Amino acid sequence: MTVLLIDDHTEVSRQALTLARKFGEPQAVALDSFSPFAPDALAAAIALLNPSALFAAGTERGNEVMARVAARMGLPFAANCVAAEPGDPVTVTRLRWGGSLLEEARLHSPRPLITVAPHTVSPDNGPPPAQISVDSPDNGAFVVQVSGHVQPTNGGVSLAAAKVIVSGGRGVGSKEGFAIIEELAGLLGAAVGCSRAVTSAGWRPHSDQVGQTGTKVSPEVYIACGISGATQHMAGLKGAKRIVAINSDPQAPLMLNADYTVTGDLKEIVPAISAEIRKRR
């Protein structure tokens, strides 16, 4: 009986550790215990450990493993929590509707399974939890595993790891219109992102999409060009340190939530920014 953390060795895992410590002194199981990544095999191994509470970062892989643990153990799990308090039942606060709503809920479970929404809790600064190894389950659990990686189309700069992102929305106007977005991104050493409207139109691949149904990002600077700021897009920006918005509509939601705004035609503004950068080099 122990509190376990599924640890991916990043800051978001240290954030999950902050909540885990409320339930006891955690031990950690590495998210990459099996290589290549095999979520069902890891879930099977964790279920055999029978933890008294299980925590993970609310990333794509963290939520996937946790859902598989919940299915194997026949237990509910609370996803994307920003707070949790021990008790009978456990009380949690979690993000809903793309982060526009905070829901307080009670988790009726003998063994709470909780993922923590990234960038919503301060990271734990205490000693790292002791790492424990897991036994390999039967071969059937390895049916689902990563078989390969597709390189990003944005010049090799990963959205998830990028320090600067230049993102375009419906206001860019067309697939060809992204040339000026790519030019600015190249000058800044940035990744290129986009909104869901852009991927739906077929202008950019889904791998470039930022948002609740795309990639959740945490750059130092996020430059949004022609993006209105739908709720699901804003949900992907919660980790951004600074947001710069360029839009012809000063009342667009993203313009109202940005740190810096430029009102006008992005097709004039973005090339002007690129030209100024070139002058200063």
BELQUI-V782786 format. One record per residue. N is the residue number from 1. RES is the residue in one letter. SS is DSSP state (@ for helix, = for strand, . for the rest). NEAR is the number of other C-alpha atoms within 12 Angstrom. Layout:
# BELQUI-V782786
[[N;RES;SS;NEAR] [N;RES;SS;NEAR]]
This chain:
# BELQUI-V782786
[[1;M;.;19] [2;T;.;26] [3;V;=;35] [4;L;=;44] [5;L;=;48] [6;I;=;52] [7;D;=;39] [8;D;.;29] [9;H;.;25] [10;T;.;23] [11;E;@;28] [12;V;@;33] [13;S;@;40] [14;R;@;36] [15;Q;@;38] [16;A;@;48] [17;L;@;47] [18;T;@;39] [19;L;@;42] [20;A;@;42] [21;R;@;32] [22;K;@;22] [23;F;@;31] [24;G;.;23] [25;E;.;24] [26;P;.;35] [27;Q;=;32] [28;A;=;36] [29;V;=;37] [30;A;=;32] [31;L;.;40] [32;D;.;25] [33;S;.;28] [34;F;.;26] [35;S;.;18] [36;P;.;19] [37;F;.;27] [38;A;.;30] [39;P;@;34] [40;D;@;37] [41;A;@;36] [42;L;@;43] [43;A;@;42] [44;A;@;31] [45;A;@;35] [46;I;@;43] [47;A;@;34] [48;L;@;19] [49;L;@;27] [50;N;.;25] [51;P;.;30] [52;S;.;28] [53;A;=;45] [54;L;=;52] [55;F;=;55] [56;A;=;51] [57;A;=;44] [58;G;.;42] [59;T;.;39] [60;E;@;26] [61;R;@;28] [62;G;@;42] [63;N;@;32] [64;E;@;30] [65;V;@;44] [66;M;@;45] [67;A;@;34] [68;R;@;29] [69;V;@;38] [70;A;@;32] [71;A;@;18] [72;R;@;23] [73;M;@;27] [74;G;.;17] [75;L;.;24] [76;P;.;26] [77;F;.;38] [78;A;=;40] [79;A;=;38] [80;N;=;42] [81;C;=;42] [82;V;=;35] [83;A;=;36] [84;A;=;37] [85;E;=;25] [86;P;.;27] [87;G;.;18] [88;D;.;14] [89;P;.;16] [90;V;=;27] [91;T;=;26] [92;V;=;32] [93;T;=;29] [94;R;=;32] [95;L;=;29] [96;R;=;22] [97;W;@;18] [98;G;@;26] [99;G;@;30] [100;S;.;18] [101;L;=;16] [102;L;=;19] [103;E;=;22] [104;E;=;20] [105;A;=;22] [106;R;=;24] [107;L;=;28] [108;H;.;19] [109;S;.;24] [110;P;.;22] [111;R;.;32] [112;P;=;42] [113;L;=;51] [114;I;=;51] [115;T;=;50] [116;V;=;44] [117;A;.;47] [118;P;.;41] [119;H;.;34] [120;T;.;33] [121;V;.;30] [122;S;.;21] [123;P;.;26] [124;D;.;22] [125;N;.;15] [126;G;.;15] [127;P;.;15] [128;P;.;24] [129;P;.;29] [130;A;=;19] [131;Q;=;21] [132;I;.;22] [133;S;.;21] [134;V;.;25] [135;D;.;18] [136;S;.;23] [137;P;.;23] [138;D;.;13] [139;N;@;15] [140;G;@;13] [141;A;@;21] [142;F;@;23] [143;V;.;17] [144;V;.;21] [145;Q;.;23] [146;V;.;18] [147;S;.;12] [148;G;.;9] [149;H;.;9] [150;V;.;11] [151;Q;.;13] [152;P;.;21] [153;T;.;19] [154;N;.;32] [155;G;.;19] [156;G;.;19] [157;V;.;26] [158;S;.;29] [159;L;.;40] [160;A;.;32] [161;A;.;21] [162;A;.;30] [163;K;.;26] [164;V;=;33] [165;I;=;46] [166;V;=;47] [167;S;=;51] [168;G;=;49] [169;G;.;42] [170;R;@;31] [171;G;@;30] [172;V;@;36] [173;G;.;24] [174;S;.;23] [175;K;.;24] [176;E;@;16] [177;G;@;25] [178;F;@;32] [179;A;@;25] [180;I;@;30] [181;I;@;43] [182;E;@;33] [183;E;@;27] [184;L;@;34] [185;A;@;36] [186;G;@;23] [187;L;@;26] [188;L;@;26] [189;G;.;22] [190;A;.;31] [191;A;=;39] [192;V;=;48] [193;G;=;51] [194;C;=;50] [195;S;.;46] [196;R;@;35] [197;A;@;34] [198;V;@;35] [199;T;@;25] [200;S;@;20] [201;A;.;19] [202;G;.;20] [203;W;.;27] [204;R;.;34] [205;P;.;23] [206;H;@;26] [207;S;@;31] [208;D;@;39] [209;Q;=;42] [210;V;=;48] [211;G;.;37] [212;Q;.;30] [213;T;.;28] [214;G;.;31] [215;T;=;34] [216;K;.;39] [217;V;.;42] [218;S;.;32] [219;P;.;33] [220;E;.;23] [221;V;=;30] [222;Y;=;43] [223;I;=;44] [224;A;=;48] [225;C;=;50] [226;G;.;45] [227;I;.;45] [228;S;.;35] [229;G;.;39] [230;A;.;30] [231;T;@;27] [232;Q;@;29] [233;H;@;36] [234;M;@;38] [235;A;@;34] [236;G;@;36] [237;L;@;45] [238;K;.;34] [239;G;.;31] [240;A;.;34] [241;K;.;21] [242;R;=;24] [243;I;=;34] [244;V;=;33] [245;A;=;40] [246;I;=;42] [247;N;=;36] [248;S;.;25] [249;D;.;23] [250;P;.;23] [251;Q;.;19] [252;A;.;25] [253;P;@;23] [254;L;@;37] [255;M;@;30] [256;L;@;24] [257;N;@;24] [258;A;.;32] [259;D;.;19] [260;Y;=;21] [261;T;=;30] [262;V;=;29] [263;T;=;26] [264;G;.;20] [265;D;.;21] [266;L;@;35] [267;K;@;28] [268;E;@;22] [269;I;@;25] [270;V;@;37] [271;P;@;24] [272;A;@;19] [273;I;@;24] [274;S;@;26] [275;A;@;17] [276;E;@;15] [277;I;@;17] [278;R;@;15] [279;K;@;10] [280;R;.;9] [281;R;.;9]]
